[in-house]
Amino acid sequence: MISDRQARKVIELMQSEPTKAIAAAKAGMTEKTARKWARLGKLPSEIQSPRTWRTREDPFKDVWERIRPMVELNPGLEAKTVFEFLQREQPGVFANGQLRSLQRRLKRWRALEGPSRQVFFPQIYRPGALSESDFTHMESLDITIGGSRFEHLVYHFVLPYSDWETGTICFSESFESLSGGLQNALWKLGGVTEEHQTDQLSAAVHQLPRPEEFTARYSALLRHYGLRGRKTNGASPHENGDVEQRHFRFKKAVDQELMLRGSRAFESREEYAAFLQHLFDRLNAGRTKRLNEELAALKGLPAVRLDATKRLRVRVSVASTIRVSHNTYSVNSRLIGEEVDVRLHSEHLEVFYGGQKVDQMPRLRGKNGHLIQYRHIIDWLVRKPGAFAHYRYQDALFPTHRFRMAYDQLREHAASERVATKTYLLILQMAAQRGETAVDRALERLLACASLVSPENVAEELAHEETSDHSVRREAVIVPVDLSVYDGLLALSADQQEGLSL
């Protein structure tokens, strides 16, 4: 069968070769065939009639009217699912080899009669006109720090025109994380775009029916940097498509780099942050040309960064706790009934009273969590041991698993529940006064030798440990430096000094 390439070639050769026979031979056909295609002046594909008949009978002809409503109602229904349904409904009628026929039939129907598909409209970007950002979860990469799984997000910032990107590690989609990440990106970039786009982040965008488009704090952040805010429509992540696509490619690049590294474990958060920054630098290395166009069009940065800290004034409850951003934190019982100032950062919060900082603690993620420090309340728990049994935050009163084991042993051997509770609280008070780590080691030794746990035994272990530490303590001895050695070097001849350097 003559192909289009052969027919095109023989027509061209007939214009240059002395005879049609030579042209036909060079095109790989007979002279008669060559004359035919030269006379027609068309290619084989142009005169070939499309096949309108089937080579075999359609096995789904009798059931197609049953299949059509199923795929019309559920456009995502797969051919394999429909085929397995037919096999269950009509055993022995459809063989496994006929699945491909149904797949082709459904593909053709969807292309000619099925529902329309979503259309993506390519955008034209100007240098320095737009930046986009969003949070992306990193749990799927199984990062560990210090042996523990590191649950975190990355605030991801992208310039759609040049694809330049950077990011900041964070732990929630709070305004503090948004503000810190955006400011980090702008200062690293060295300039400000005309507009910045996010999706429907609750930290930045008011939910309906509020008339204001953006929250007051986010609007203040935009004004500080001279940015115009943009947001996508609800449930439309594709409208933030550039950063969404960069999420996928960035996490894939991180995954590949971790494979090359041979480990997903890091000693510290600083080491992991440096790893990510090095990766961002490598990804951006090939975007220099377009980035330079962006940099030339960017607006200047303000004189200073905007403080992203949220300030609150809250009253300490009778339970010696404060409520901050839907989570509960304990403070020293001396502050009960007083109003304290709280400065809420992206990863921690600070408590001030009378202008003086009195406490700092890590910020909880999510809602309805609690962070209770037993040191704040232990003195009053010792006075009221009956409150321990049904205390809402009892789990916070077992700082390590050995404290829990000690309490269980006391409950098993003590004369009553009240005696066991009071004894345990005295041990916990000892941890607050003499150090949790030291008491934990004492409990470890007592439990290992099956000794009865008591405040007296713990105190004896602590005293023994202090005595042992003192007995093995050595004074550091620093030998004086003999500077005469350097005088001897200065006295050497130039040739001798050169010989020493070699």
C-alpha positions as CSV (number, residue, x, y, z in Angstrom):
1,M,0.0,0.0,0.0
2,I,1.4,3.4,-1.0
3,S,1.8,5.9,1.9
4,D,1.4,9.6,1.7
5,R,5.2,10.0,2.0
6,Q,5.8,7.8,-1.1
7,A,3.2,9.6,-3.2
8,R,4.5,13.0,-2.2
9,K,8.1,11.9,-3.0
10,V,7.3,10.5,-6.4
11,I,5.4,13.7,-7.4
12,E,8.5,15.7,-6.4
13,L,10.9,13.4,-8.2
14,M,9.0,13.5,-11.4
15,Q,9.8,17.2,-11.6
16,S,13.6,16.6,-11.2
17,E,14.4,13.2,-12.7
18,P,14.8,12.7,-16.5
19,T,12.3,9.8,-16.7
20,K,9.2,8.7,-14.7
21,A,10.8,5.2,-14.4
22,I,13.8,6.6,-12.4
23,A,11.4,8.7,-10.2
24,A,9.2,5.6,-9.5
25,A,12.2,3.5,-8.6
26,K,13.6,6.0,-6.2
27,A,10.1,6.3,-4.5
28,G,9.8,2.5,-4.2
29,M,6.9,1.8,-6.6
30,T,6.2,0.8,-10.2
31,E,6.1,3.3,-13.0
32,K,2.4,2.6,-13.6
33,T,1.7,3.4,-9.9
34,A,3.8,6.5,-10.2
35,R,1.9,7.7,-13.2
36,K,-1.4,7.1,-11.3
37,W,-0.5,9.3,-8.3
38,A,1.0,12.0,-10.6
39,R,-2.2,12.1,-12.6
40,L,-4.4,12.2,-9.4
41,G,-2.4,14.9,-7.8
42,K,-3.7,13.8,-4.4
43,L,-2.3,11.9,-1.4
44,P,-3.7,8.4,-0.5
45,S,-5.2,9.7,2.7
46,E,-7.1,12.4,0.8
47,I,-9.0,9.8,-1.4
48,Q,-9.4,7.1,1.2
49,S,-13.0,6.7,2.3
50,P,-13.5,6.4,6.1
51,R,-14.7,2.9,7.2
52,T,-18.3,3.0,8.4
53,W,-18.9,-0.6,9.0
54,R,-18.0,-2.8,12.0
55,T,-15.7,-5.8,11.7
56,R,-17.6,-7.6,14.4
57,E,-21.0,-7.2,16.1
58,D,-21.2,-4.8,19.1
59,P,-21.4,-7.0,22.2
60,F,-23.1,-4.1,24.2
61,K,-25.8,-3.3,21.7
62,D,-28.5,-4.9,23.8
63,V,-27.5,-3.3,27.1
64,W,-26.3,0.2,25.9
65,E,-29.6,1.9,26.7
66,R,-29.2,0.6,30.2
67,I,-25.6,1.8,30.4
68,R,-26.3,5.3,29.0
69,P,-28.4,6.7,31.9
70,M,-25.8,5.4,34.4
71,V,-22.9,7.4,32.8
72,E,-25.1,10.4,32.2
73,L,-26.1,10.6,35.9
74,N,-22.5,9.9,37.1
75,P,-20.0,11.3,34.6
76,G,-17.1,9.9,36.7
77,L,-18.3,6.3,36.5
78,E,-15.5,4.2,35.0
79,A,-16.0,1.6,32.3
80,K,-14.5,-1.1,34.4
81,T,-17.0,-0.5,37.2
82,V,-19.9,-0.7,34.6
83,F,-18.4,-3.8,33.1
84,E,-18.2,-5.6,36.5
85,F,-21.8,-4.6,37.2
86,L,-22.9,-6.2,33.9
87,Q,-21.0,-9.4,34.6
88,R,-22.8,-9.6,38.0
89,E,-26.2,-8.9,36.5
90,Q,-25.7,-11.3,33.5
91,P,-23.3,-14.1,34.5
92,G,-21.5,-15.7,31.6
93,V,-22.6,-13.2,28.9
94,F,-19.6,-10.9,28.9
95,A,-16.0,-12.2,28.8
96,N,-13.1,-10.4,30.5
97,G,-11.6,-9.6,27.1
98,Q,-14.6,-7.5,26.1
99,L,-13.7,-4.8,28.7
100,R,-11.6,-2.9,26.2
101,S,-14.6,-2.7,23.8
102,L,-16.7,-1.1,26.4
103,Q,-13.9,1.4,27.3
104,R,-13.7,2.4,23.6
105,R,-17.4,2.8,23.4
106,L,-17.7,5.0,26.5
107,K,-14.7,7.1,25.4
108,R,-16.4,7.7,22.0
109,W,-19.7,8.5,23.6
110,R,-18.1,11.0,26.1
111,A,-16.4,12.8,23.2
112,L,-19.4,13.0,21.0
113,E,-22.5,13.1,23.3
114,G,-21.2,13.3,26.9
115,P,-21.1,16.3,29.2
116,S,-18.8,19.2,28.4
117,R,-15.5,19.2,30.2
118,Q,-13.9,21.9,32.3
119,V,-11.9,24.4,30.2
120,F,-8.7,25.9,31.5
121,F,-7.8,29.3,30.0
122,P,-4.1,30.1,29.7
123,Q,-3.2,33.4,31.2
124,I,-0.8,36.1,30.1
125,Y,1.3,37.6,33.0
126,R,3.3,40.8,33.1
127,P,6.6,41.0,34.9
128,G,6.1,42.2,38.5
129,A,2.3,42.3,38.2
130,L,1.2,39.4,40.3
131,S,2.3,37.1,43.1
132,E,0.4,34.1,44.5
133,S,0.6,32.2,47.7
134,D,-1.0,29.3,49.6
135,F,-0.3,26.8,52.3
136,T,0.6,23.2,51.4
137,H,0.7,20.2,53.8
138,M,4.0,18.3,54.0
139,E,2.9,15.2,56.0
140,S,3.0,12.9,53.0
141,L,6.8,13.3,52.9
142,D,7.3,11.6,56.3
143,I,9.9,14.1,57.6
144,T,11.3,13.4,61.0
145,I,13.2,15.7,63.3
146,G,15.1,14.3,66.3
147,G,13.4,11.0,65.7
148,S,9.9,12.4,65.8
149,R,7.5,12.8,62.9
150,F,7.4,16.5,61.9
151,E,3.8,17.5,61.2
152,H,4.0,20.9,59.4
153,L,3.0,23.1,56.4
154,V,4.9,25.3,54.1
155,Y,3.7,28.8,53.2
156,H,4.5,28.7,49.4
157,F,5.0,32.0,47.5
158,V,5.2,32.1,43.7
159,L,5.7,34.6,40.9
160,P,3.6,33.3,38.0
161,Y,5.6,35.2,35.3
162,S,9.0,33.8,36.2
163,D,8.0,30.8,38.4
164,W,10.4,32.1,41.1
165,E,9.3,30.6,44.5
166,T,10.2,30.5,48.1
167,G,8.6,29.2,51.3
168,T,8.4,29.3,55.1
169,I,7.8,26.4,57.5
170,C,4.7,26.9,59.6
171,F,2.2,24.9,61.6
172,S,-1.2,26.4,60.9
173,E,-3.0,28.6,58.4
174,S,-3.2,31.4,60.9
175,F,-2.8,35.1,60.1
176,E,0.5,35.1,61.9
177,S,1.8,32.4,59.6
178,L,0.4,34.2,56.5
179,S,1.9,37.5,57.5
180,G,5.3,36.0,58.4
181,G,5.5,33.9,55.3
182,L,4.4,36.7,52.9
183,Q,6.9,39.2,54.5
184,N,9.7,36.7,54.4
185,A,9.0,36.1,50.7
186,L,8.9,39.8,49.8
187,W,12.1,40.7,51.7
188,K,13.9,37.7,50.2
189,L,12.6,38.8,46.7
190,G,13.7,42.4,47.4
191,G,10.6,44.1,46.1
192,V,6.8,44.1,46.0
193,T,4.5,43.1,43.1
194,E,1.4,45.1,42.2
195,E,-1.1,42.5,43.3
196,H,-1.1,39.4,45.6
197,Q,-3.6,36.6,45.2
198,T,-4.7,34.0,47.8
199,D,-7.5,31.5,47.9
200,Q,-10.4,31.8,50.4
201,L,-8.1,31.8,53.5
202,S,-10.1,32.6,56.6
203,A,-7.0,34.4,57.9
204,A,-7.3,36.9,55.0
205,V,-10.7,36.8,53.5
206,H,-14.1,37.6,55.1
207,Q,-16.7,34.9,54.6
208,L,-20.1,35.9,53.4
209,P,-22.2,37.9,54.1
210,R,-19.6,40.4,55.4
211,P,-19.4,43.4,53.1
212,E,-15.6,43.9,53.6
213,E,-13.6,41.7,51.2
214,F,-10.6,41.2,53.4
215,T,-10.0,41.1,57.2
216,A,-8.8,44.2,58.9
217,R,-5.4,42.7,59.7
218,Y,-4.8,41.4,56.2
219,S,-5.9,44.8,54.7
220,A,-3.4,46.5,57.0
221,L,-0.7,44.2,55.8
222,L,-1.5,44.9,52.2
223,R,-1.5,48.6,52.8
224,H,1.8,48.5,54.5
225,Y,3.4,46.9,51.4
226,G,1.3,48.8,48.8
227,L,-0.2,45.6,47.5
228,R,-3.6,45.1,46.0
229,G,-5.3,42.0,47.3
230,R,-7.0,39.4,45.0
231,K,-8.8,36.2,46.0
232,T,-10.2,33.3,44.2
233,N,-13.9,32.2,44.2
234,G,-15.0,29.7,46.7
235,A,-14.2,26.0,46.0
236,S,-12.1,27.0,43.0
237,P,-8.5,26.1,43.7
238,H,-7.8,26.1,39.9
239,E,-8.1,29.9,40.0
240,N,-4.9,29.9,42.1
241,G,-3.5,27.4,39.5
242,D,0.1,28.6,39.3
243,V,0.8,28.1,43.0
244,E,-1.3,24.9,43.1
245,Q,0.8,23.4,40.3
246,R,4.0,24.6,42.0
247,H,2.8,22.8,45.2
248,F,2.9,19.5,43.3
249,R,6.2,20.1,41.6
250,F,7.8,21.5,44.8
251,K,6.8,18.5,46.9
252,K,7.9,16.1,44.1
253,A,11.3,17.9,44.0
254,V,11.6,17.6,47.9
255,D,10.7,13.9,47.7
256,Q,13.4,13.3,45.0
257,E,16.0,15.2,46.9
258,L,15.2,13.2,50.0
259,M,15.7,10.0,48.0
260,L,19.1,11.2,46.9
261,R,20.0,12.2,50.5
262,G,19.2,8.7,51.6
263,S,17.3,9.8,54.7
264,R,14.2,11.7,55.7
265,A,15.5,12.3,59.2
266,F,17.0,15.6,60.3
267,E,18.7,16.4,63.6
268,S,17.1,19.8,64.0
269,R,14.5,22.1,62.5
270,E,17.3,24.4,61.4
271,E,18.9,21.7,59.4
272,Y,15.6,20.9,57.7
273,A,15.0,24.6,56.9
274,A,18.5,24.9,55.4
275,F,17.7,21.8,53.3
276,L,14.5,23.5,51.9
277,Q,16.2,26.8,51.3
278,H,19.0,25.1,49.3
279,L,16.4,23.3,47.2
280,F,14.5,26.6,46.5
281,D,17.8,28.2,45.5
282,R,18.5,25.3,43.0
283,L,14.9,25.5,41.6
284,N,15.3,29.2,41.1
285,A,18.7,29.0,39.5
286,G,17.2,28.4,36.0
287,R,14.7,31.3,36.2
288,T,17.2,34.1,36.3
289,K,16.4,35.7,33.0
290,R,12.7,36.2,33.7
291,L,13.3,37.0,37.3
292,N,15.5,39.9,36.3
293,E,12.6,41.2,34.2
294,E,10.4,40.9,37.4
295,L,12.9,42.6,39.6
296,A,13.1,45.6,37.2
297,A,9.3,46.1,37.5
298,L,8.9,45.5,41.3
299,K,8.0,48.3,43.7
300,G,10.3,49.1,46.6
301,L,10.0,47.6,50.1
302,P,8.8,49.7,53.0
303,A,11.4,50.8,55.6
304,V,10.5,48.2,58.2
305,R,8.6,44.9,58.4
306,L,5.1,44.9,59.9
307,D,4.7,43.3,63.3
308,A,2.6,40.2,62.8
309,T,1.9,39.7,66.5
310,K,-1.7,39.7,67.6
311,R,-2.3,41.4,71.0
312,L,-5.1,40.3,73.3
313,R,-6.2,41.2,76.8
314,V,-7.8,38.3,78.7
315,R,-8.7,37.6,82.3
316,V,-7.3,34.6,84.1
317,S,-10.0,32.2,85.2
318,V,-10.5,30.6,88.7
319,A,-8.9,27.5,87.1
320,S,-5.7,29.5,86.6
321,T,-6.2,29.3,82.8
322,I,-6.6,31.7,79.9
323,R,-8.5,31.2,76.6
324,V,-6.6,32.2,73.5
325,S,-7.7,31.5,69.9
326,H,-10.0,28.7,71.0
327,N,-7.4,26.9,73.1
328,T,-6.7,26.8,76.8
329,Y,-3.4,27.6,78.5
330,S,-2.5,27.6,82.2
331,V,-0.7,30.5,83.9
332,N,0.6,30.9,87.4
333,S,-2.1,30.7,90.0
334,R,-1.0,34.1,91.4
335,L,-2.6,35.7,88.4
336,I,-6.1,34.3,89.0
337,G,-8.7,37.1,88.6
338,E,-6.2,39.5,86.9
339,E,-6.2,40.7,83.3
340,V,-3.0,39.8,81.3
341,D,-1.8,40.9,78.0
342,V,-1.1,38.1,75.5
343,R,1.1,38.5,72.4
344,L,0.2,35.8,69.9
345,H,3.0,34.8,67.5
346,S,2.8,32.2,64.7
347,E,4.5,29.5,66.9
348,H,4.4,30.7,70.5
349,L,2.6,33.2,72.8
350,E,3.9,35.5,75.5
351,V,2.0,36.5,78.6
352,F,2.6,40.0,80.2
353,Y,1.4,41.5,83.4
354,G,2.0,45.1,84.3
355,G,4.3,45.5,81.3
356,Q,6.5,42.6,82.5
357,K,6.8,39.3,80.7
358,V,5.7,36.5,83.0
359,D,5.5,33.5,80.8
360,Q,6.1,32.1,77.3
361,M,4.7,28.9,75.9
362,P,4.3,27.1,72.5
363,R,1.2,27.9,70.5
364,L,-1.3,25.1,70.2
365,R,-2.6,24.1,66.7
366,G,-6.3,23.6,65.9
367,K,-9.1,24.3,68.3
368,N,-10.2,23.1,71.8
369,G,-6.7,22.0,72.8
370,H,-5.1,22.6,76.1
371,L,-1.6,23.2,77.5
372,I,-1.6,22.9,81.2
373,Q,1.7,23.2,83.1
374,Y,1.6,21.4,86.4
375,R,4.0,23.8,88.0
376,H,1.3,26.5,87.8
377,I,-1.2,24.6,89.9
378,I,0.6,21.9,91.9
379,D,0.8,23.8,95.2
380,W,-3.0,24.1,95.3
381,L,-3.5,20.5,94.1
382,V,-1.5,19.3,97.1
383,R,-3.8,21.2,99.3
384,K,-6.9,19.9,97.5
385,P,-6.0,16.3,96.4
386,G,-9.7,15.4,96.0
387,A,-9.8,17.6,92.8
388,F,-7.3,15.3,91.0
389,A,-9.5,12.4,90.3
390,H,-11.9,14.2,88.0
391,Y,-9.7,17.1,86.9
392,R,-10.5,18.0,83.3
393,Y,-6.9,18.2,82.3
394,Q,-5.6,15.3,84.4
395,D,-3.5,14.0,81.5
396,A,-1.2,17.1,81.8
397,L,-0.3,16.0,85.3
398,F,1.8,13.1,84.0
399,P,4.8,14.8,82.4
400,T,6.4,11.5,81.4
401,H,5.3,7.9,81.2
402,R,7.3,7.1,84.4
403,F,5.1,9.5,86.4
404,R,2.1,7.6,85.2
405,M,3.7,4.2,86.1
406,A,4.5,5.6,89.6
407,Y,0.8,6.7,90.1
408,D,-0.5,3.3,89.0
409,Q,1.9,1.6,91.4
410,L,0.7,3.8,94.2
411,R,-3.0,3.1,93.4
412,E,-2.2,-0.6,93.6
413,H,-0.4,-0.6,96.9
414,A,-1.7,2.4,98.8
415,A,-4.3,2.0,101.6
416,S,-6.8,4.1,99.6
417,E,-7.3,6.1,96.4
418,R,-6.9,9.4,98.4
419,V,-3.6,8.3,99.9
420,A,-2.3,7.3,96.5
421,T,-3.3,10.6,95.0
422,K,-1.8,12.7,97.8
423,T,1.5,10.7,97.7
424,Y,1.7,11.2,93.9
425,L,1.0,14.9,94.1
426,L,3.8,15.3,96.6
427,I,6.2,13.6,94.1
428,L,4.9,15.9,91.4
429,Q,5.5,18.9,93.6
430,M,9.0,17.7,94.2
431,A,9.5,17.6,90.4
432,A,8.3,21.3,90.2
433,Q,10.8,22.3,93.0
434,R,13.8,20.1,92.3
435,G,13.6,19.5,88.6
436,E,11.4,17.2,86.5
437,T,14.4,15.4,84.8
438,A,16.1,14.5,88.1
439,V,12.8,13.2,89.6
440,D,12.1,11.2,86.4
441,R,15.5,9.5,86.6
442,A,14.8,8.7,90.3
443,L,11.5,7.1,89.4
444,E,13.2,5.1,86.6
445,R,15.6,3.6,89.1
446,L,12.9,2.9,91.7
447,L,10.6,1.2,89.2
448,A,13.5,-0.8,87.6
449,C,14.2,-2.5,91.0
450,A,10.5,-2.8,91.9
451,S,11.0,-0.5,94.9
452,L,8.0,1.2,96.4
453,V,7.6,4.7,95.1
454,S,7.3,7.3,97.8
455,P,8.4,10.9,98.4
456,E,11.0,9.7,100.8
457,N,12.4,7.2,98.4
458,V,12.5,9.7,95.6
459,A,14.2,12.3,97.9
460,E,16.8,9.6,98.9
461,E,17.5,8.8,95.2
462,L,17.9,12.5,94.5
463,A,20.4,13.0,97.4
464,H,22.3,9.9,96.2
465,E,22.5,11.3,92.7
466,E,23.8,14.7,93.9
467,T,26.4,13.0,96.1
468,S,27.6,10.8,93.2
469,D,27.8,13.8,90.8
470,H,29.9,15.7,93.4
471,S,32.2,12.8,94.0
472,V,33.1,12.4,90.3
473,R,33.3,16.1,89.6
474,R,36.8,17.1,88.4
475,E,38.3,20.5,88.3
476,A,39.3,21.7,84.8
477,V,43.0,22.3,84.5
478,I,44.3,24.7,81.8
479,V,48.0,24.4,81.1
480,P,49.6,27.8,80.6
481,V,50.7,28.5,77.0
482,D,54.5,28.6,76.5
483,L,55.0,31.6,74.2
484,S,58.7,31.0,74.0
485,V,58.0,28.5,71.2
486,Y,56.9,31.3,69.0
487,D,60.0,33.3,69.8
488,G,62.0,30.3,68.6
489,L,60.1,30.3,65.3
490,L,60.9,34.0,64.8
491,A,64.6,33.4,65.3
492,L,64.7,30.9,62.4
493,S,66.2,32.0,59.0
494,A,64.0,32.7,56.0
495,D,65.0,29.3,54.4
496,Q,64.2,27.4,57.5
497,Q,60.7,29.0,57.8
498,E,60.0,28.2,54.1
499,G,61.0,24.6,54.8
500,L,58.6,24.4,57.8
501,S,55.7,25.8,55.7
502,L,56.3,23.1,53.1
